[in-house]
Amino acid sequence: MGLSSRSTWETSRHCTEIIGDLSMKSRTHAAFWLGLVGIVLVVGGGLLSYGAKQAFDSDAFADMASSSLADPRVSNYLADQIVEAVLSKDPDLIRVRPILHATANTIVGSSPFRALARQAIRRSHELALTNPGQEILLTVSDLSEVFAGALSSHQELAQRIPQDVSVTLAVLEDSAFLDATQSAMLLGQKLRGWGRRAFLLGCLLLIFAVVTAIDFRYALLRIGVSLIVSALFLLLGVELGAPMIRRFVEDAALGGALGGVWDTFIVPLRPRALVLGGIGLLLSAASTALLQRMDLRAIYRAAAQLLWGPAESKMHRTVRAILYLVIGWMAILEPTHVSRILIVVAGGVTAFIGLQEFFILAIPEVEKVTASSGGSARAGVLRGWRPALASLLLVSLAIAASYYFTREEALSPGQQAVLACNGSESLCDKTLDEVVFPAAHNAMSASDVKGWMFPNHTYGIPTQLRRGIRGLLVDVYPGYAVGDRVKTDLAEGLNVRDKFEPVLGAEGVVAATRIRDRLIVGDDSERKLYMCHGLCEIGASEFVVALQEIRKFLILNPGEVIIIVIEDYVAPEEIAQAFEESQLLELVYKGAPGPPWPTLGEMVRTGQRVLVAAENNSAGVAWYHAAFELFQETPYHTEDASEFSCEPNRGGTSGSLLQINHWVVTPPTSVPSDAQVVNAYDFLLQRTQACQQARGMLPNLIAVDFFDVGDVVRVTNTLNGLYQSRQ
């Protein structure tokens, strides 16, 4: 019986030991795999969070890519390409190639070119995401306008710049590479939201790895070393990526430009790698201090044995030989980059020594507190909290690193294509209905435009835009060119006097009719759209040409947003055709009309900077909106300044935008002397503020005659909260 009991006891003890061994092995394996997966998720999640935003978001990608133009390698290459594009159209300009190249360098660094490049990159990126398999052509056009503007001091040369100059930056043809690229972009877009989650999940797994490990100190050491190694690989990619690209691309200039683009996208990872490596150093120093038996001399001896000692095998010798060759060759080819990496490594080693010394000093003090904390039982409890304290350290480091490592990269002012919207950075964050636009009533009617009788302005639309006008109220009619005049295409049976006398007055109708009767339209006359006030016989400007002038201004001023309100007497399809022919359609706002309106910054970033509305008929054209569904307005026929009113007129009180009609009519049209009174700063500001109070909304369009008389732009700045001293 005694023998049987003893045998049973021995068997039980043996089974317990086996189970204990299995439990320890399971914990060891679990800690290892939790740590490994955690490291992969932390590093991979951080990279995915950065890459998903910068590579798979069209706006962010375009921002970063266009910011690479600040790199001299990129700007010099593009300047060469622009000059070649100009010379391909006019080879005789080779005589002034140095001037062209200097001008091209200036252009590439300018805000207009950056904005053009950004829009081209954004469109190509969106195309790659929405049209898999389609060939991608990245072309920056409209360079003629930018080039001519940069050569304003050389007018003769500016006039010789060919039209339609464009530069093709990249072509991705239908191929396996294009398919793979687009597939990766689509996958990245789907995974955009998982980067931060993966990073945080990885941190949680690392905490579990520490808690699960039999000895948490070794777990901390493994995690620390893994983070340091990951950081070193990231730094290698950051430092050596651009040199490698340059070495493998035959065209040295192109290789340098691609290296500049690489640095723009990848260099922001350098501080992230340093943060990752710093956390690894902190954990490694803490764990080695707790182990109290791992010093740098031992590590150095082991490393020296591996690197310089007798080789233990052919594989050892082979790996060592390859390592020496790679490091030596890179040091010869890229001494600056290799030196930078070695300095970082040396700094890391120095920081490790300092951190380890700090922990070695701190641990005995903690032990003293533990020993004096009330007996061995309580001390044991406190010592049992060490894994928990280590986990707390990991949690703290994870929280501190999470925001920094997964944050979105902000561009510096020098990298941004556009710094201000409608002249002010503060307006970029305001929605369209929170901004006031100075506007020109009958903007097309100007005395500096040939053939205009009874003008509403001294200067035409190009000058209006240059001097701050951002709202254009124009009338569009069909007509036929007859010599230097235009004959209005009127509907049959229309009574000219009844139709236009309220607009032009009796004197204006008489003059227009007299001219009209002398104009004979030939059978082959081409019908076009003209901007006219009532009748084209007393003044007309071709609509498409005016839209081209507006487009030119917007190309040269990429931060400006404008509103065009058309009093239309032609079909919406004809207006749409004119916008397409002038290429202004590319810049038209195509989003949903009405609140919530986009911010001016959003309109600038998307390149949709022109809101277009029709007073009469906008049916069938999605981006051409009914003006008085968008706008409320005040009465527009006032013959004396005392008659100004803030009462609702067309549009009632339902629109989300408010138009203040602010001009005095002295038939057949306004005169500068009236504008001198009503456009004066105090008068105009008091009226707009009175209407703002009466209507309960901010005036968005302040439409005046003779914009250059008085202070409409300065009043607008005041209402927009911008400071401008009175002159």
Secondary structure as GFF3:
##gff-version 3
##sequence-region A 1 727
A	DSSP	alpha_helix	2	56	.	.	.	ID=ss1
A	DSSP	alpha_helix	58	67	.	.	.	ID=ss2
A	DSSP	three_ten_helix	68	70	.	.	.	ID=ss3
A	DSSP	alpha_helix	72	89	.	.	.	ID=ss4
A	DSSP	three_ten_helix	91	96	.	.	.	ID=ss5
A	DSSP	alpha_helix	97	108	.	.	.	ID=ss6
A	DSSP	alpha_helix	111	130	.	.	.	ID=ss7
A	DSSP	beta_strand	136	140	.	.	.	ID=ss8
A	DSSP	alpha_helix	143	150	.	.	.	ID=ss9
A	DSSP	alpha_helix	155	160	.	.	.	ID=ss10
A	DSSP	beta_strand	167	172	.	.	.	ID=ss11
A	DSSP	alpha_helix	176	190	.	.	.	ID=ss12
A	DSSP	three_ten_helix	192	194	.	.	.	ID=ss13
A	DSSP	alpha_helix	195	212	.	.	.	ID=ss14
A	DSSP	alpha_helix	216	248	.	.	.	ID=ss15
A	DSSP	alpha_helix	252	266	.	.	.	ID=ss16
A	DSSP	alpha_helix	269	291	.	.	.	ID=ss17
A	DSSP	alpha_helix	296	307	.	.	.	ID=ss18
A	DSSP	alpha_helix	314	333	.	.	.	ID=ss19
A	DSSP	alpha_helix	335	371	.	.	.	ID=ss20
A	DSSP	alpha_helix	375	384	.	.	.	ID=ss21
A	DSSP	alpha_helix	386	406	.	.	.	ID=ss22
A	DSSP	three_ten_helix	413	415	.	.	.	ID=ss23
A	DSSP	three_ten_helix	425	429	.	.	.	ID=ss24
A	DSSP	three_ten_helix	432	434	.	.	.	ID=ss25
A	DSSP	beta_strand	437	440	.	.	.	ID=ss26
A	DSSP	alpha_helix	461	466	.	.	.	ID=ss27
A	DSSP	beta_strand	471	482	.	.	.	ID=ss28
A	DSSP	beta_strand	485	488	.	.	.	ID=ss29
A	DSSP	alpha_helix	496	518	.	.	.	ID=ss30
A	DSSP	beta_strand	527	532	.	.	.	ID=ss31
A	DSSP	three_ten_helix	536	538	.	.	.	ID=ss32
A	DSSP	beta_strand	540	542	.	.	.	ID=ss33
A	DSSP	alpha_helix	543	556	.	.	.	ID=ss34
A	DSSP	beta_strand	562	568	.	.	.	ID=ss35
A	DSSP	alpha_helix	572	582	.	.	.	ID=ss36
A	DSSP	three_ten_helix	584	587	.	.	.	ID=ss37
A	DSSP	alpha_helix	600	606	.	.	.	ID=ss38
A	DSSP	beta_strand	610	614	.	.	.	ID=ss39
A	DSSP	beta_strand	624	626	.	.	.	ID=ss40
A	DSSP	alpha_helix	627	630	.	.	.	ID=ss41
A	DSSP	beta_strand	631	633	.	.	.	ID=ss42
A	DSSP	three_ten_helix	641	643	.	.	.	ID=ss43
A	DSSP	beta_strand	657	662	.	.	.	ID=ss44
A	DSSP	alpha_helix	672	678	.	.	.	ID=ss45
A	DSSP	alpha_helix	681	695	.	.	.	ID=ss46
A	DSSP	beta_strand	701	704	.	.	.	ID=ss47
A	DSSP	alpha_helix	712	719	.	.	.	ID=ss48
###
